[in-house]
Amino acid sequence: MSQDVQSMTGFGRYTAEKDQKKITVEMKSVNHRYLDLSVKMSKRFNAFEADIRNYMKDSISRGKVDIFVNYEDRAAAAGSVTYNRDVAARYMEIYRKMAEDFSLEPDVTLSMLASCPEVITTQTADDPEEELGELLMEALKGACAVFVEQRAAEGGRLREDLLGKLRDIAGYVDEIVERSPQVIEEYRTGLTEKIRAVVADRNIDDSRVLTEAAVFADKICVDEEMVRMKSHITAMEQALKKGGPIGRNLDFIAQEMNREVNTTLSKSSDIALSECAVKLKTEVEKVREQIQNIE
């Protein structure tokens, strides 16, 4: 059964609200060899970090993901404000004593007194842990759904781009396969003409020419490399069509393709064949680069 191909870059955001409480979860990701989760949130949510990590591990397999949790309680903002007269009186007593000790004029203002610790306090009821956890997970699941959907959309574009590049690679492989026998025949013909040019006797030892041509053909033969290239192309196409977390597998196949191309280039002594092999290597490098974005 075919699955989505997911990119490792994405963004998701969702807000969950209940009883004047609001939790917003944002997440964004970039490429990474493994799954690297970073969760940034208030200490009051520390008890839920394991739940957040476990949920994300079930949803994605690779990428560096930053998760931000923002909490807002409008009820707490309008909570009970208390003026503590006894604490304020104690501060005033200390200020007057300081003024007396250092022969200073008391210049205490209302704003100074109000800013002293514990003079004015806000009292709020603690939120039940279970309710906060449910609201947090609702926001997390909503953000993750958007996040995964966006990664899948980008992954779909990557899949189509890679399939197109694989068709180009297959075309270059066919050109090399078609050109290789022509190179050998041209070498044999050229060798024969050179021998005729240096010997007076036109009776050439055909067996010697064939032997030399066979040695040359063995040196430049890329049949095995091209057979393996075709196999790698097929394997990559099948993986892309199947989908799922295939990034590591595709990266391995691309490395093998690059190895075959390098061997082909090292064996090539024909300009046309070399040019085609260079184009082939360029396309393989493009594929390797794109694959780094796939989960």
Secondary structure by P-SEA (a helix, b strand, c coil): cccccccccbbbbbbbbcccbbbbbbbbbcccccbbbbbbcccccccaaaaaaaaaaacccccbbbbbbbbbbccccccbbbbbaaaaaaaaaaaaaaaaaacccccccaaaaaaccccbbbbbccccaaaaaaaaaaaaaaaaaaaaaaaaaaaaaaaaaaaaaaaaaaaaaaaaaaaaaaaaaaaaaaaaaaaaacccccccaaaaaaaaaaaaaaaacaaaaaaaaaaaaaaaaaaaaaccccaaaaaaaaaaaaaaaaaaaaacccaaaaaaaaaaaaaaaaaaaaacccc
